[in-house]
Amino acid sequence: MKKSYLMIAAAATLLVACYENDKLAEESEPQLIGFSKVYIEKGTKAFVTGAYDMNNFETEGNTFGVFGYKDATSNNMKVFGERTGEEEGVKVTYGTDWTYSPLRYWDKAASAYHFYAYAPHSDNFEGTASLASNSQDAFSISGFKQATTQSAMIDLMTDLTSKATVNSTTTKPLGENDVEFTFKHILSNINIRMAVGADLKADKANNPVTVTSVSVGAIKMDGSYAFNEGYKWTLAATPTTQTFPATEQSTGIVFAADELKAISNTATNSLDVSDVDTKATAVAGLTDLLFVPQTVIDDYVINVTYKIQNEVFSKTIKLNAFLKTTDNTSVLSTWEPGYKYTYILVIGPTPIRFDVADITGWTDGGTYLYNIN
């Protein structure tokens, strides 16, 4: 019995030793730094349809750039963006999942990691992204110039928040193969919509409305994004400008009468925000224009040419003359990053009408007599 007991004890000791060795081997195996969850912030002010969102970012956005450094025992060391060819961050691309090369591994001796991401990676736009030193405050996008056509415009986004530390408050502790990013839009989204007033809509059979051209401009197109009392944009010293015309149909007509939707109460400029999508039509080519955030200066205008029946009208309207529909008083003075703005231009002239206010009676001019004798 004693011999058997010793053999069992020895076997147990061996099993424990094997378990400890396996555990040690597992802990010493380097763990890959991976990216598996990427989100787009869905705040009402920033979430846009037509530019990147969670439904199309993986297929259309497809890339983001990452900078990162670790807090080592002696000094902070950059681990993403430190090699030759990574001056604009490590490019992460979506296939079946988010991948990059060459791979990096967690250093469990480090006290923390800090990751800073932007999308899309800078080889997708004109400009340079960089992290000058191992600090969030050193991230910048310089020399950015937006594309001059709506279809080619870049929707820039960033996530500058540390995503992996050893602090007990973090949801993803150091060493787990799951770094998550939540991107925020950092440009301004501008949309132009058009509509006709209720009188013109009712009279479309006799007075059809045809919009022949719409343009907005000339907007300042380039600037830099960097830490300056919080991250914000600064326009270039001598920014280039660009005018944006609507995309016309092959007939040269942007909208026919049936495509222009009526808006009621145009006399007071009142419009329920919930009516915008159903009572106004987006202008082709002037939807989801993505600009560097900036002051809406007095020179920014919308130019429109249209016909009522065969009579041609042209109008230039300053953007700072549009009044906010919720109060009919406020004007939009600045395009802020992450905000989507919609300008609605209503063609709503008052018809020339006739009415009879009164009929003036005859004035008595006297009575005159002649006798024939």
Secondary structure, DSSP 8 states (H G I E B T S, - for coil): -HHHHHHHHHHHHHHHHHHHHHHHHHHHS--B--EEEEEE---TTT--SSS--TTTIIIII-EEEEEEEEE-SSSEEEEES-STT-TT-EEEEESSSEE-SS--B--TTSSEEEEEEEES-GGGSEEEEEE-SSSGGGEEEEEEE--SSGGG----EEE-S--EES-TT-SS-TT-S-EEEEEEE-SEEEEEEEEEEHHHHHTTTTS-EEEEEEEEEEEE-EEEEEESSSEEEEE-SS--EEEEE----TTS-SB-GGGS-EES-GGGT---GGGHHHH-EE-TT-SSEEE---B--TT-EEEEEEEETTEEEEEEEEGGG---TTTS-----B--TT-EEEEEEEE--------------------------
